[in-house]
């Protein structure tokens, strides 16, 4: 009986490991990119069970162990970069003028959540220069507007479809534009932010729809939106920050492709996963809320903030402009196959990189 249970679990682990290797965009394929940590933990548990209950004298037993080890190693390869033993992709900041720092908070509020006081309390406690909220409707806007004396610059798109978006800033927002790049009811925001030092930073705030049985049967809309923005910022001399709930995990094929095409860096590499969803279920959590940036910045700090009633935790990141030390930082590099795959994903939707608003310095 124990052999049958273990063998069944191994088969399930193998399926969950092999299916995401496909480039198919169906939701049930791409959603298996998410639980790599959970699959790795399951494989580790099965490996322990194999050591305890299998008779290694049986012909099939070593085969099951080998398969389990291979699956565990493959899943670990994806998630190990988001653990502390891994080398940091972004250097820790060393000094700098206060005017070259920018602190950003991103929070998916969950539209039905009514605990605005808790979020406003976090904003007042941590005083970000810029904060972006996702899933904010008119009700949320009316209450967040109490912060306008401290955040006089804003971009607002209240919606009742779980895709409303608001950006509030202490810093000037220049040449801002709200766009609906791929879907007519899902906004993104693009603007140039001016640091106190006078340096200008190009910012893009995104919240594409996920592949799921209740949203989209495939990931094409999400993938195309991420990749046209990636192409639009690739190789810029201007400092760049991309933030938001991307409805994709940090270690997925698409997010890695976004990083390769854009050249942007992930401050979580070598520091932790900073899982933000689901806030109510500790055993089912993934890093869905992201802040990527160009090599111009080093990291002051990155924190996951306390639960405030949403199904997401907010994330707070402080970046420090340091072009000299930042030039030594290296992210992922796109090869010919990556560029071809990106073009294929973009071509699946009626959008191109030229459609992305490019805020001018």
C-alpha positions as CSV (number, residue, x, y, z in Angstrom):
1,X,0.0,0.0,0.0
2,X,2.8,2.4,0.9
3,X,4.5,1.7,-2.4
4,X,1.3,2.5,-4.4
5,X,0.8,5.8,-2.5
6,X,4.4,6.9,-3.0
7,X,4.3,5.9,-6.7
8,X,1.1,7.9,-7.2
9,X,2.6,11.0,-5.6
10,X,5.8,10.6,-7.7
11,X,3.6,10.5,-10.9
12,X,1.8,13.7,-9.8
13,X,5.1,15.4,-9.1
14,X,6.4,14.4,-12.5
15,X,3.3,15.7,-14.3
16,X,3.5,19.0,-12.3
17,X,7.2,19.3,-13.3
18,X,6.9,18.4,-16.9
19,X,3.7,20.2,-18.0
20,X,5.1,23.8,-17.5
21,X,8.0,22.9,-19.8
22,X,5.5,23.3,-22.6
23,X,5.1,26.7,-24.2
24,X,1.3,26.2,-24.3
25,X,-0.5,29.3,-22.9
26,X,-3.6,27.5,-21.5
27,X,-4.3,28.6,-17.9
28,X,-3.9,25.2,-16.4
29,X,-0.4,24.8,-18.0
30,X,0.9,28.3,-17.0
31,X,-0.6,28.2,-13.5
32,X,1.8,25.3,-12.7
33,X,4.6,27.9,-12.9
34,X,3.2,29.2,-9.6
35,X,3.5,26.4,-7.0
36,X,7.2,25.4,-7.5
37,X,8.0,25.9,-3.9
38,X,5.0,23.7,-2.8
39,X,5.9,21.1,-5.4
40,X,9.5,21.1,-4.1
41,X,8.4,20.7,-0.5
42,X,6.1,17.8,-1.6
43,X,9.0,16.2,-3.4
44,X,11.2,16.5,-0.3
45,X,8.5,14.9,1.8
46,X,8.0,12.0,-0.7
47,X,11.8,11.5,-0.8
48,X,11.7,11.1,3.0
49,X,8.9,8.7,2.7
50,X,10.8,6.7,0.1
51,X,13.8,6.4,2.5
52,X,11.5,5.2,5.3
53,X,9.1,2.9,3.5
54,X,10.5,1.6,0.3
55,X,12.5,-1.6,0.0
56,X,15.5,-0.6,-2.0
57,X,16.0,-4.3,-3.0
58,X,12.9,-3.9,-5.2
59,X,13.7,-3.0,-8.8
60,X,11.3,-0.1,-8.9
61,X,12.3,1.6,-5.7
62,X,15.6,3.2,-6.8
63,X,13.9,4.4,-10.0
64,X,11.3,6.2,-7.9
65,X,14.0,7.8,-5.8
66,X,15.9,9.0,-8.8
67,X,12.9,10.5,-10.4
68,X,11.9,12.3,-7.2
69,X,15.4,13.7,-6.8
70,X,15.5,15.0,-10.4
71,X,12.1,16.7,-10.0
72,X,13.2,18.2,-6.6
73,X,16.4,19.5,-8.2
74,X,14.5,21.0,-11.2
75,X,12.0,22.8,-9.0
76,X,14.7,24.1,-6.7
77,X,16.6,25.5,-9.6
78,X,13.8,28.0,-10.2
79,X,13.3,29.1,-6.6
80,X,16.9,29.0,-5.2
81,X,17.7,32.5,-6.6
82,X,15.0,33.8,-4.3
83,X,16.8,32.5,-1.2
84,X,19.5,34.2,0.9
85,X,22.4,31.9,-0.1
86,X,22.2,33.1,-3.7
87,X,24.2,36.0,-4.8
88,X,22.4,39.4,-4.8
89,X,21.5,40.7,-8.2
90,X,21.1,44.2,-6.8
91,X,23.8,45.7,-4.6
92,X,23.0,47.1,-1.2
93,X,23.1,50.9,-1.2
94,X,26.1,52.5,0.4
95,X,25.4,56.2,1.3
96,X,24.0,58.7,-1.2
97,X,22.3,62.1,-1.1
98,X,18.8,61.9,0.3
99,X,17.5,63.4,-2.9
100,X,18.6,60.4,-4.9
101,X,16.4,57.9,-3.0
102,X,12.9,56.8,-4.0
103,X,10.6,54.8,-1.8
104,X,7.8,52.9,-3.5
105,X,4.9,51.1,-2.0
106,X,2.6,48.8,-4.0
107,X,-0.6,47.4,-2.7
108,X,-3.4,45.3,-4.2
109,X,-6.2,46.3,-1.9
110,X,-8.9,43.7,-2.8
111,X,-11.9,45.8,-3.9
112,X,-14.4,44.4,-1.3
113,X,-11.9,45.0,1.5
114,X,-13.0,48.0,3.6
115,X,-10.0,48.3,5.9
116,X,-8.8,51.6,4.4
117,X,-7.5,52.9,7.8
118,X,-5.0,50.1,8.0
119,X,-3.5,50.8,4.6
120,X,-3.5,54.6,5.2
121,X,-1.8,53.9,8.5
122,X,1.0,51.9,6.7
123,X,1.4,54.7,4.2
124,X,1.7,57.3,6.9
125,X,4.1,55.1,8.9
126,X,6.5,54.3,6.1
127,X,6.1,57.5,4.1
128,X,6.8,56.2,0.5
129,X,7.5,58.8,-2.1
130,X,5.1,57.0,-4.4
131,X,2.5,54.4,-3.8
132,X,0.4,52.5,-6.3
133,X,-2.9,50.7,-5.4
134,X,-4.5,48.0,-7.5
135,X,-8.2,47.0,-7.5
136,X,-9.2,50.4,-6.2
137,X,-12.7,51.6,-7.1
138,X,-14.3,55.0,-6.5
139,X,-15.1,54.0,-2.9
140,X,-11.4,53.5,-2.3
141,X,-10.4,56.6,-4.1
142,X,-12.7,58.7,-2.0
143,X,-10.9,57.5,1.1
144,X,-7.3,57.5,-0.2
145,X,-7.8,61.1,-1.3
146,X,-7.4,62.1,2.4
147,X,-3.7,61.7,1.7
148,X,-3.6,64.3,-1.1
149,X,-2.1,67.1,1.1
150,X,1.0,64.9,1.4
151,X,0.7,63.3,-2.1
152,X,-0.3,66.2,-4.3
153,X,0.5,64.4,-7.6
154,X,-1.7,61.5,-8.7
155,X,-3.1,59.4,-11.5
156,X,-6.5,57.9,-11.0
157,X,-8.5,55.2,-12.7
158,X,-11.2,53.9,-10.4
159,X,-13.0,50.8,-11.8
160,X,-15.5,48.3,-10.5
161,X,-14.0,45.3,-12.3
162,X,-11.1,44.6,-9.9
163,X,-8.6,46.4,-12.2
164,X,-8.9,50.0,-10.9
165,X,-5.5,51.6,-10.4
166,X,-4.3,54.7,-8.5
167,X,-0.9,56.3,-8.2
168,X,-0.2,58.9,-5.5
169,X,3.1,60.7,-5.3
170,X,5.0,63.2,-3.2
171,X,7.2,63.8,-6.3
172,X,6.1,65.5,-9.5
173,X,4.7,63.2,-12.1
174,X,5.4,64.5,-15.6
175,X,4.0,63.4,-19.0
176,X,1.7,60.9,-17.4
177,X,-0.7,58.8,-19.3
178,X,-3.3,56.1,-18.5
179,X,-3.4,53.4,-21.2
180,X,-5.4,50.3,-21.9
181,X,-2.7,48.5,-23.9
182,X,-4.2,45.0,-24.4
183,X,-7.7,45.0,-23.0
184,X,-10.1,47.9,-23.0
185,X,-11.0,47.6,-19.3
186,X,-7.5,46.9,-17.8
187,X,-5.4,50.1,-17.3
188,X,-1.7,50.7,-17.0
189,X,0.0,54.0,-15.9
190,X,3.1,55.6,-17.3
191,X,4.8,58.7,-16.1
192,X,8.2,60.4,-15.5
193,X,8.9,61.0,-11.8
194,X,11.3,63.7,-10.7
195,X,13.5,62.9,-7.7
196,X,14.3,65.7,-5.2
197,X,17.8,65.8,-6.8
198,X,16.2,66.6,-10.1
199,X,16.9,63.3,-11.7
200,X,14.0,61.9,-13.7
201,X,12.9,58.3,-13.5
202,X,10.6,56.6,-16.0
203,X,7.9,54.6,-14.2
204,X,5.4,52.0,-15.5
205,X,2.6,50.6,-13.3
206,X,1.0,47.4,-14.5
207,X,-1.8,45.0,-13.5
208,X,-2.5,42.6,-16.3
209,X,-5.2,39.9,-16.0
210,X,-4.1,36.4,-15.0
211,X,-4.7,33.2,-16.8
212,X,-7.4,31.4,-14.8
213,X,-10.7,29.6,-15.4
214,X,-12.5,32.8,-14.2
215,X,-10.4,35.4,-16.1
216,X,-8.7,34.2,-19.3
217,X,-8.4,30.7,-20.7
218,X,-4.8,31.6,-21.8
219,X,-2.0,33.8,-20.6
220,X,-1.6,35.7,-24.0
221,X,-3.0,39.0,-22.7
222,X,-0.8,39.1,-19.7
223,X,2.3,38.0,-21.5
224,X,1.9,40.5,-24.3
225,X,1.4,43.4,-22.0
226,X,4.5,42.6,-19.9
227,X,6.6,42.1,-23.0
228,X,5.7,45.2,-24.9
229,X,6.6,47.2,-21.8
230,X,9.8,45.2,-21.5
231,X,10.7,46.1,-25.1
232,X,9.8,49.7,-24.6
233,X,12.3,50.2,-21.8
234,X,15.1,48.0,-23.1
235,X,18.5,49.8,-23.4
236,X,17.3,53.2,-22.1
237,X,19.8,55.6,-20.6
238,X,17.0,57.0,-18.4
239,X,16.4,55.2,-15.0
240,X,13.4,52.9,-15.2
241,X,11.1,51.3,-12.6
242,X,8.3,48.9,-13.3
243,X,5.9,48.0,-10.5
244,X,2.6,46.4,-9.8
245,X,0.7,43.2,-9.4
246,X,1.8,41.3,-12.5
247,X,-0.3,38.2,-11.8
248,X,2.7,36.1,-12.4
249,X,5.3,34.6,-10.1
250,X,8.9,35.9,-10.0
251,X,10.3,32.6,-11.3
252,X,7.9,32.0,-14.2
253,X,9.0,31.6,-17.8
254,X,7.2,34.9,-18.7
255,X,8.6,37.0,-15.8
256,X,12.1,35.7,-16.5
257,X,11.5,36.6,-20.2
258,X,10.4,40.1,-19.1
259,X,13.6,40.5,-17.2
260,X,15.7,39.3,-20.1
261,X,14.1,41.5,-22.7
262,X,13.9,44.6,-20.5
263,X,17.3,44.3,-18.9
264,X,15.7,45.3,-15.6
265,X,16.9,43.9,-12.2
266,X,15.0,42.1,-9.4
267,X,16.0,43.3,-5.9
268,X,14.6,40.1,-4.4
269,X,17.3,37.9,-6.0
270,X,19.5,36.6,-3.1
271,X,17.3,38.2,-0.5
272,X,14.0,36.2,-0.4
273,X,10.8,35.5,-2.1
274,X,8.7,38.2,-0.4
275,X,5.5,36.2,-1.2
276,X,2.6,38.6,-1.3
277,X,-0.4,36.4,-2.3
278,X,-2.4,34.7,-0.7
279,X,-2.2,36.7,2.5
280,X,-4.8,34.5,4.3
281,X,-3.2,31.1,3.4
282,X,0.4,30.7,4.5
283,X,0.8,27.4,2.6
284,X,-0.3,28.9,-0.7
285,X,1.8,32.0,-1.2
286,X,3.6,33.3,-4.2
287,X,5.5,36.5,-5.2
288,X,2.9,38.3,-7.4
289,X,3.6,41.9,-6.6
290,X,6.8,43.2,-8.2
291,X,9.2,46.1,-8.4
292,X,11.8,45.9,-11.2
293,X,14.4,48.6,-12.0
294,X,17.2,49.5,-14.2
295,X,20.9,49.2,-13.3
296,X,20.9,52.9,-12.2
297,X,19.7,51.9,-8.8
298,X,21.0,50.0,-5.8
299,X,18.8,48.8,-3.0
300,X,18.1,50.7,0.3
301,X,15.7,48.0,1.5
302,X,12.8,45.8,0.5
303,X,10.1,44.8,2.9
304,X,6.8,42.9,2.9
305,X,4.4,45.0,5.1
306,X,1.7,43.7,7.4
307,X,-1.6,42.3,6.3
308,X,-4.3,45.0,6.1
309,X,-7.4,42.9,5.1
310,X,-6.5,42.3,1.4
311,X,-5.6,38.9,-0.1
312,X,-2.2,40.6,-0.9
313,X,0.5,41.9,1.4
314,X,1.8,45.3,0.4
315,X,5.5,45.6,-0.6
316,X,7.8,48.6,0.2
317,X,11.1,49.1,-1.7
318,X,13.6,51.9,-1.3
319,X,15.9,52.4,-4.3
320,X,19.0,54.6,-4.4
321,X,20.3,56.2,-7.6
322,X,24.0,55.1,-7.9
323,X,25.0,54.9,-11.5
324,X,28.6,54.1,-10.7
325,X,28.0,51.0,-8.5
326,X,24.9,50.2,-10.4
327,X,26.9,49.8,-13.7
328,X,28.5,46.7,-12.1
329,X,25.1,45.0,-11.7
330,X,24.1,42.3,-14.2
331,X,20.7,40.8,-14.7
332,X,19.5,38.2,-17.2
333,X,20.5,38.4,-20.8
334,X,18.2,37.6,-23.8
335,X,19.5,35.3,-26.5
336,X,18.1,34.8,-30.0
337,X,15.5,32.2,-28.8
338,X,14.3,34.5,-26.0
339,X,13.8,37.4,-28.5
340,X,11.9,35.1,-30.8
341,X,9.7,33.8,-28.1
342,X,9.0,37.4,-26.9
343,X,8.0,38.3,-30.5
344,X,5.7,35.3,-30.7
345,X,4.0,36.2,-27.4
346,X,3.5,39.8,-28.4
347,X,2.1,38.8,-31.8
348,X,-0.7,36.8,-30.1
349,X,-2.3,40.2,-29.2
350,X,-3.0,43.3,-31.2
351,X,-0.3,45.4,-29.4
352,X,3.2,46.5,-30.1
353,X,6.0,48.2,-28.2
354,X,5.1,51.5,-30.1
355,X,1.8,51.5,-28.3
356,X,3.4,51.9,-24.9
357,X,3.6,55.5,-23.8
358,X,7.1,56.7,-23.4
359,X,7.3,59.5,-20.8
360,X,9.8,62.1,-21.9
361,X,12.5,63.5,-19.6
